[in-house]
Amino acid sequence: MRFESAGWTHVGRRSHNEDAWEARSELGLFVVADGLGGYEGGEVASRCVVDTFSGFCERVTRDREATWPHNLRPGHSREEDLLLNCTLLAQRAVLSRRVGHLRDMGSTVVALAFGARSAAVAHVGDSRLYRLRQGHLEAMTRDHSILEEMREAGVEPPARGESPYGHVITRALGTERAEPTVRRLEVRAGDVYLLCSDGLYEPLGPERLAAGLARGSAAERAERLVEAAYAAGGRDNITAIVVEVAE
């Protein structure tokens, strides 16, 4: 597959940026991580996650005989297994550095990997993947959060900004609960994918996300969305990667 991709990030109204991102079109890999645990901890954790994904994907792409730390699963695509292995390695990497002043750090992650004919997404926490297809925007991930657990239990929660649990996630890399959700994606030419941290989607909502993805180059769309989230009052770090599958 061929892609046009670009990423953009903004510190928002914070004093430092704990988001990290990587767009590796040549590997078919795109990753956004949102760090937790304060100034240095959040930055270290998110960069550690992104670097682990990028490093492992590059290694197994260049060396087809490279050893995978976890066995491939019957019935799953190479992309699904790739992202599962990346996530488990990232968990190991973050845990190994949780000492001293970094002892409370962690990170969310959302990652998209493309193969020859399909793709896969993996996520931990509340960083998200959206897909715009023929003008229709669809969330391809479901947050690991208290609010989503309430919905799954049949309880309609209050709006995220109105609930004391609005920003409470139930899984994060570097914690005891770090199991990723991994799923295969069917891909079509013309699809536009958006990977983003909560600092982007919270101030905008689905309609404005769809409008921001509707036109322009990948770089123009990513920058437009980030700037719109900031203009809408976004206080958190704001990060977006836009990936368009070529016709």
C-alpha positions as CSV (number, residue, x, y, z in Angstrom):
1,M,0.0,0.0,0.0
2,R,1.0,3.6,-0.5
3,F,0.2,6.4,1.9
4,E,0.3,10.1,2.4
5,S,0.9,10.8,6.1
6,A,1.8,13.6,8.5
7,G,1.8,14.3,12.2
8,W,1.4,17.4,14.2
9,T,1.6,18.1,17.9
10,H,1.1,21.1,20.2
11,V,1.8,21.6,23.9
12,G,-1.7,23.1,24.4
13,R,-2.0,25.1,27.5
14,R,0.4,22.9,29.5
15,S,4.0,23.8,30.3
16,H,5.4,20.7,28.6
17,N,4.4,18.1,26.0
18,E,4.0,14.5,27.3
19,D,2.7,13.2,23.9
20,A,4.9,11.4,21.4
21,W,4.3,10.3,17.9
22,E,5.9,8.5,15.0
23,A,4.8,8.1,11.3
24,R,6.9,5.5,9.5
25,S,5.2,5.2,6.1
26,E,8.0,3.0,4.8
27,L,7.2,0.5,7.5
28,G,3.4,1.0,7.3
29,L,3.5,2.0,11.1
30,F,1.9,4.9,12.8
31,V,1.9,5.5,16.6
32,V,0.6,8.1,19.1
33,A,1.4,7.8,22.8
34,D,0.2,10.0,25.7
35,G,2.4,9.9,28.7
36,L,1.3,9.9,32.3
37,G,3.1,10.6,35.6
38,G,4.2,14.2,35.5
39,Y,6.6,16.3,33.6
40,E,9.6,14.1,33.0
41,G,7.9,10.8,33.6
42,G,5.2,11.3,31.0
43,E,7.7,12.5,28.4
44,V,10.0,9.5,29.1
45,A,7.2,7.0,29.0
46,S,5.6,8.1,25.8
47,R,8.9,8.4,23.9
48,C,9.9,5.0,25.3
49,V,6.7,3.5,23.9
50,V,7.0,5.1,20.5
51,D,10.6,4.1,20.1
52,T,9.9,0.5,21.1
53,F,7.2,0.2,18.5
54,S,9.3,1.8,15.8
55,G,12.5,-0.2,16.7
56,F,10.8,-3.6,16.7
57,C,8.9,-3.0,13.5
58,E,12.0,-1.9,11.7
59,R,14.0,-4.9,13.0
60,V,11.5,-7.5,11.8
61,T,11.0,-5.7,8.5
62,R,14.7,-5.6,7.7
63,D,15.4,-9.1,9.0
64,R,12.7,-11.7,8.1
65,E,14.4,-14.3,10.3
66,A,14.4,-12.1,13.4
67,T,13.0,-13.7,16.6
68,W,9.6,-12.5,17.8
69,P,9.4,-12.5,21.7
70,H,5.9,-13.8,21.7
71,N,4.5,-16.6,19.5
72,L,2.4,-15.8,16.5
73,R,-1.2,-16.7,17.0
74,P,-3.2,-19.0,14.6
75,G,-5.9,-17.1,12.8
76,H,-4.4,-13.7,13.3
77,S,-2.7,-11.5,10.7
78,R,0.9,-10.6,10.8
79,E,-0.1,-7.0,11.5
80,E,-2.1,-8.1,14.6
81,D,0.7,-10.1,15.9
82,L,3.2,-7.4,15.1
83,L,1.3,-4.8,17.2
84,L,0.7,-7.3,20.0
85,N,4.4,-7.9,20.2
86,C,5.2,-4.2,20.1
87,T,2.8,-3.5,22.9
88,L,4.1,-6.2,25.1
89,L,7.7,-5.1,24.5
90,A,6.7,-1.5,25.2
91,Q,5.1,-2.6,28.5
92,R,8.4,-4.3,29.4
93,A,10.4,-1.3,28.5
94,V,8.3,1.2,30.5
95,L,8.3,-1.1,33.6
96,S,12.1,-1.4,33.5
97,R,12.5,2.3,33.8
98,R,9.9,2.9,36.5
99,V,12.5,3.7,39.2
100,G,13.3,6.7,41.3
101,H,11.6,9.9,40.1
102,L,10.1,7.9,37.2
103,R,8.4,5.3,39.4
104,D,4.9,6.6,38.6
105,M,5.2,7.0,34.9
106,G,3.0,5.3,32.3
107,S,1.5,5.9,28.8
108,T,-1.5,5.2,26.6
109,V,-0.8,4.2,23.0
110,V,-2.7,3.8,19.8
111,A,-0.9,2.2,16.8
112,L,-1.9,1.4,13.2
113,A,0.1,-1.1,11.1
114,F,-0.5,-1.8,7.4
115,G,0.3,-5.0,5.5
116,A,0.0,-5.8,1.8
117,R,-3.8,-6.1,1.9
118,S,-5.1,-5.3,5.4
119,A,-4.2,-3.4,8.5
120,A,-4.5,-3.7,12.3
121,V,-4.9,-1.4,15.2
122,A,-3.8,-1.8,18.8
123,H,-4.5,0.5,21.7
124,V,-4.2,0.8,25.5
125,G,-5.9,3.6,27.3
126,D,-7.9,6.4,25.7
127,S,-5.8,7.5,22.7
128,R,-7.9,6.8,19.6
129,L,-8.1,5.8,16.0
130,Y,-10.8,7.2,13.7
131,R,-11.5,6.3,10.1
132,L,-13.1,8.6,7.5
133,R,-14.6,6.6,4.7
134,Q,-16.8,8.3,2.0
135,G,-17.5,11.2,4.4
136,H,-18.5,9.0,7.3
137,L,-16.3,9.1,10.5
138,E,-16.1,6.0,12.6
139,A,-14.2,5.4,15.9
140,M,-12.1,2.2,15.4
141,T,-11.1,2.0,19.1
142,R,-13.1,2.0,22.3
143,D,-11.4,3.7,25.3
144,H,-10.2,1.6,28.2
145,S,-11.9,3.9,30.8
146,I,-14.4,4.0,33.6
147,L,-17.0,5.6,31.3
148,E,-16.8,2.9,28.7
149,E,-17.0,0.2,31.4
150,M,-20.2,1.9,32.5
151,R,-21.6,1.8,29.0
152,E,-20.7,-1.9,28.6
153,A,-22.6,-2.6,31.8
154,G,-25.7,-0.9,30.4
155,V,-25.4,2.3,32.5
156,E,-25.4,5.6,30.5
157,P,-22.6,7.7,32.0
158,P,-22.6,11.5,32.1
159,A,-20.7,13.4,29.5
160,R,-16.9,13.0,29.9
161,G,-16.4,16.6,30.9
162,E,-19.2,16.4,33.5
163,S,-18.1,13.2,35.3
164,P,-15.5,12.9,38.0
165,Y,-14.4,9.7,36.1
166,G,-14.2,11.5,32.8
167,H,-10.4,11.1,32.5
168,V,-9.9,7.9,34.5
169,I,-8.5,5.2,32.3
170,T,-8.5,1.5,33.3
171,R,-5.4,0.4,31.3
172,A,-2.0,2.0,30.6
173,L,1.4,0.8,29.7
174,G,3.6,0.7,32.8
175,T,0.7,-0.4,35.1
176,E,-0.6,-3.8,36.1
177,R,-3.5,-3.5,33.6
178,A,-1.8,-3.0,30.2
179,E,-3.4,-5.6,28.0
180,P,-3.9,-4.2,24.5
181,T,-7.0,-4.5,22.4
182,V,-5.9,-5.6,18.9
183,R,-8.2,-5.9,15.9
184,R,-7.9,-6.4,12.2
185,L,-9.0,-3.7,9.8
186,E,-10.3,-4.0,6.2
187,V,-8.7,-1.2,4.2
188,R,-10.0,0.6,1.1
189,A,-8.3,3.1,-1.2
190,G,-9.3,6.6,-0.2
191,D,-9.6,5.8,3.5
192,V,-8.3,8.5,5.9
193,Y,-7.2,7.4,9.3
194,L,-6.6,9.7,12.3
195,L,-4.6,8.6,15.3
196,C,-4.9,11.1,18.2
197,S,-4.5,11.8,21.9
198,D,-7.5,12.9,24.0
199,G,-6.3,16.5,23.8
200,L,-7.4,16.5,20.2
201,Y,-10.8,14.7,20.2
202,E,-12.2,16.1,23.4
203,P,-12.4,19.8,22.4
204,L,-13.7,19.0,18.8
205,G,-16.1,16.1,18.8
206,P,-17.0,13.9,15.9
207,E,-18.5,16.5,13.5
208,R,-15.5,18.8,13.7
209,L,-13.1,15.9,13.4
210,A,-14.8,14.8,10.2
211,A,-14.8,18.3,8.8
212,G,-11.1,18.7,9.6
213,L,-10.3,15.5,7.7
214,A,-12.4,16.2,4.7
215,R,-9.9,18.0,2.5
216,G,-6.3,19.0,2.0
217,S,-3.0,17.1,2.2
218,A,-2.2,15.0,5.2
219,A,0.0,17.7,6.7
220,E,-2.7,20.3,6.2
221,R,-5.4,18.1,7.8
222,A,-3.2,17.3,10.8
223,E,-2.2,20.9,11.4
224,R,-5.8,22.1,10.9
225,L,-7.1,19.7,13.5
226,V,-4.5,20.5,16.1
227,E,-5.0,24.2,15.7
228,A,-8.8,23.8,15.9
229,A,-8.5,21.9,19.1
230,Y,-6.3,24.6,20.6
231,A,-8.6,27.3,19.4
232,A,-11.6,25.4,20.9
233,G,-10.0,25.8,24.4
234,G,-8.0,22.5,24.6
235,R,-5.8,22.6,27.6
236,D,-4.1,19.2,27.3
237,N,-1.3,18.3,24.9
238,I,-2.7,17.9,21.4
239,T,-1.4,15.3,18.8
240,A,-2.7,14.0,15.5
241,I,-1.4,11.7,12.8
242,V,-3.3,11.7,9.5
243,V,-2.8,8.8,7.1
244,E,-4.5,8.6,3.7
245,V,-4.5,5.4,1.7
246,A,-3.6,6.2,-1.9
247,E,-6.0,5.5,-4.7
